[in-house]
Amino acid sequence: MRSTDETTGALRPAAPHKRARSRLITLGFAVLLGSSIALAQPAPEAESGSQSGEVEATLAAYAVTVQEDGVEQLTPATDIKPGGIIEYEIDYRNATSTPLADFIVLGDVPDETTYLSVTSIEGFKSELEVHVPGIGWSFEPVIRYVQDETGALVPMTVQPEEYDALRWRMPNALAPGEEISVSYRIRVNN
């Protein structure tokens, strides 16, 4: 959940919280390691860190603005107005002495936002998978079949506005001390 500043109408990330006995997060990211999960959540300000005993994880959220000279500027995200762009930077480090297999990076696309693009993947190669409620995980473009006026099933491309999560599967084990990083952008809906 996020709150709205009554004076500016800007969305503010809510304070992170965990549901009792749940491994779900409302805004942030998770790392799946086989059957275990390491969670980290962003603070209301720009950065937070967490160590799960297996993975050190850090999330930074930046407001993306374009200066008059056309150069993009990233500043810590606090209040983001509708139409504003946020870049999430997620960094992981294997803090154990053993390789971690079946490493999956999950990125959240919060309610009231739209996924825009991946801006950086460092330390591994992986194709982006997106999650669409009612369809599940898929590579882009995601196709949904709908019935037209004649009753025929017609393929329709699902728009990014419907994505609610992103996923990258690391093809190899994450070696001890190895670091990886993913950055992606979302837009706050009007």
C-alpha positions as CSV (number, residue, x, y, z in Angstrom):
1,M,0.0,0.0,0.0
2,R,1.1,3.5,-0.6
3,S,-0.3,6.8,0.7
4,T,-1.0,10.0,-1.1
5,D,0.2,13.4,0.0
6,E,-3.0,15.5,0.3
7,T,-1.3,18.7,-0.8
8,T,0.6,17.5,-3.9
9,G,-1.3,14.4,-4.9
10,A,2.0,12.5,-5.0
11,L,2.3,8.9,-4.2
12,R,4.6,7.9,-1.4
13,P,5.9,4.4,-0.9
14,A,4.4,3.0,2.2
15,A,6.5,1.8,5.1
16,P,7.5,-1.8,4.4
17,H,5.8,-4.5,6.3
18,K,5.5,-8.2,6.4
19,R,2.3,-10.2,6.7
20,A,2.2,-12.6,9.7
21,R,3.6,-16.0,8.6
22,S,3.8,-14.8,5.0
23,R,6.7,-14.6,2.6
24,L,4.9,-12.1,0.4
25,I,6.0,-8.5,0.0
26,T,3.8,-5.6,-1.1
27,L,6.5,-3.4,-2.7
28,G,10.0,-4.6,-3.4
29,F,11.7,-7.8,-4.5
30,A,12.5,-11.3,-3.6
31,V,15.1,-13.9,-4.5
32,L,14.1,-17.5,-4.8
33,L,16.7,-20.1,-4.1
34,G,15.3,-23.6,-4.9
35,S,12.8,-24.1,-2.1
36,S,13.9,-21.2,0.1
37,I,13.2,-17.5,-0.3
38,A,15.2,-14.5,0.7
39,L,13.3,-11.3,1.1
40,A,14.3,-7.7,1.2
41,Q,12.0,-4.7,1.2
42,P,12.6,-1.1,0.4
43,A,12.5,1.6,3.0
44,P,10.2,4.6,2.5
45,E,13.3,6.5,1.5
46,A,15.6,5.5,-1.4
47,E,17.7,2.6,-0.1
48,S,17.5,-0.4,2.3
49,G,19.5,-3.5,2.7
50,S,18.9,-6.9,4.1
51,Q,20.9,-10.0,4.7
52,S,19.1,-13.4,4.6
53,G,22.1,-15.5,5.6
54,E,22.4,-16.6,2.0
55,V,22.1,-13.5,-0.1
56,E,22.8,-9.9,0.7
57,A,20.2,-7.8,-1.1
58,T,19.9,-4.1,-1.6
59,L,17.1,-2.1,-3.4
60,A,17.4,1.5,-4.4
61,A,14.5,3.5,-5.8
62,Y,15.3,6.6,-7.9
63,A,13.0,9.2,-9.4
64,V,14.0,9.7,-13.1
65,T,13.8,13.3,-14.3
66,V,15.1,14.8,-17.6
67,Q,17.0,18.1,-17.3
68,E,16.7,21.0,-19.7
69,D,19.8,19.7,-21.6
70,G,18.1,16.3,-22.1
71,V,20.3,14.5,-19.6
72,E,18.5,12.1,-17.3
73,Q,19.0,12.6,-13.6
74,L,18.4,9.9,-10.9
75,T,17.5,11.2,-7.4
76,P,16.4,9.2,-4.3
77,A,12.6,8.5,-4.8
78,T,10.4,9.8,-2.0
79,D,7.2,11.3,-3.3
80,I,6.4,10.5,-6.9
81,K,3.6,12.3,-8.7
82,P,1.4,10.6,-11.3
83,G,3.2,10.3,-14.5
84,G,6.6,10.1,-12.7
85,I,9.1,7.4,-13.5
86,I,10.9,5.3,-10.9
87,E,14.0,3.2,-11.5
88,Y,14.5,0.3,-9.2
89,E,18.1,-1.0,-8.8
90,I,18.3,-4.4,-7.2
91,D,21.8,-5.7,-6.2
92,Y,22.5,-9.2,-4.8
93,R,25.7,-10.8,-3.4
94,N,26.2,-14.5,-2.4
95,A,27.4,-14.1,1.1
96,T,28.0,-17.9,1.6
97,S,30.9,-20.1,0.9
98,T,28.9,-22.3,-1.5
99,P,27.3,-21.7,-4.9
100,L,23.6,-21.0,-4.9
101,A,21.7,-22.8,-7.6
102,D,18.2,-22.2,-9.0
103,F,18.6,-18.4,-8.5
104,I,15.5,-16.4,-9.5
105,V,15.3,-12.7,-9.2
106,L,11.7,-11.3,-8.8
107,G,10.8,-7.6,-9.2
108,D,7.5,-6.1,-8.2
109,V,5.4,-3.9,-10.4
110,P,3.2,-2.2,-7.7
111,D,-0.5,-1.4,-8.1
112,E,-1.0,2.0,-9.7
113,T,2.2,1.7,-11.8
114,T,3.1,0.4,-15.2
115,Y,6.2,-1.5,-16.2
116,L,8.3,0.4,-18.8
117,S,11.7,-1.3,-19.4
118,V,14.7,-3.1,-18.1
119,T,17.6,-0.6,-18.0
120,S,20.4,-2.9,-16.9
121,I,21.3,-6.5,-16.1
122,E,24.9,-7.0,-14.8
123,G,26.6,-10.2,-13.8
124,F,24.4,-12.7,-15.6
125,K,22.4,-13.2,-18.8
126,S,18.7,-14.0,-18.6
127,E,15.5,-13.3,-20.5
128,L,12.8,-11.3,-18.8
129,E,9.6,-13.1,-17.8
130,V,6.5,-11.1,-16.9
131,H,3.6,-12.1,-14.7
132,V,0.0,-11.3,-15.7
133,P,-2.9,-12.2,-13.3
134,G,-5.0,-14.9,-14.9
135,I,-2.3,-15.9,-17.3
136,G,0.8,-16.5,-15.2
137,W,4.5,-16.2,-16.2
138,S,5.3,-15.6,-19.8
139,F,8.0,-14.1,-22.1
140,E,7.0,-11.0,-24.0
141,P,4.9,-10.5,-26.0
142,V,2.2,-12.0,-23.8
143,I,-0.8,-13.2,-25.8
144,R,-4.3,-13.6,-24.5
145,Y,-7.1,-15.1,-26.6
146,V,-10.4,-13.3,-26.6
147,Q,-13.7,-14.0,-28.3
148,D,-14.7,-11.6,-31.0
149,E,-18.2,-10.7,-32.0
150,T,-18.4,-13.9,-34.3
151,G,-17.3,-16.2,-31.4
152,A,-13.9,-16.8,-32.9
153,L,-10.8,-16.7,-30.6
154,V,-8.5,-13.8,-31.6
155,P,-5.0,-13.3,-30.2
156,M,-4.5,-10.0,-28.3
157,T,-1.2,-8.7,-27.0
158,V,-1.3,-8.0,-23.3
159,Q,-0.2,-4.5,-22.5
160,P,2.5,-3.8,-19.8
161,E,-0.2,-2.1,-17.7
162,E,-1.4,-5.6,-16.8
163,Y,2.0,-6.8,-15.5
164,D,2.3,-7.2,-11.8
165,A,5.8,-8.8,-11.5
166,L,9.0,-9.4,-13.3
167,R,11.3,-12.5,-13.1
168,W,14.8,-13.4,-14.2
169,R,16.2,-16.9,-13.9
170,M,19.9,-17.1,-13.5
171,P,21.2,-19.9,-15.8
172,N,24.2,-20.8,-13.6
173,A,24.7,-21.0,-9.8
174,L,25.6,-17.8,-8.1
175,A,29.2,-18.3,-6.9
176,P,30.4,-17.4,-3.4
177,G,31.0,-13.6,-3.3
178,E,29.5,-13.2,-6.8
179,E,27.4,-10.0,-7.3
180,I,24.6,-9.4,-9.8
181,S,22.4,-6.4,-10.5
182,V,19.1,-5.6,-12.2
183,S,17.5,-2.2,-12.9
184,Y,14.1,-1.6,-14.3
185,R,11.7,1.3,-14.7
186,I,8.0,1.8,-13.9
187,R,5.7,4.8,-14.3
188,V,3.2,5.9,-11.7
189,N,-0.3,5.8,-13.3
190,N,-2.4,9.0,-13.6
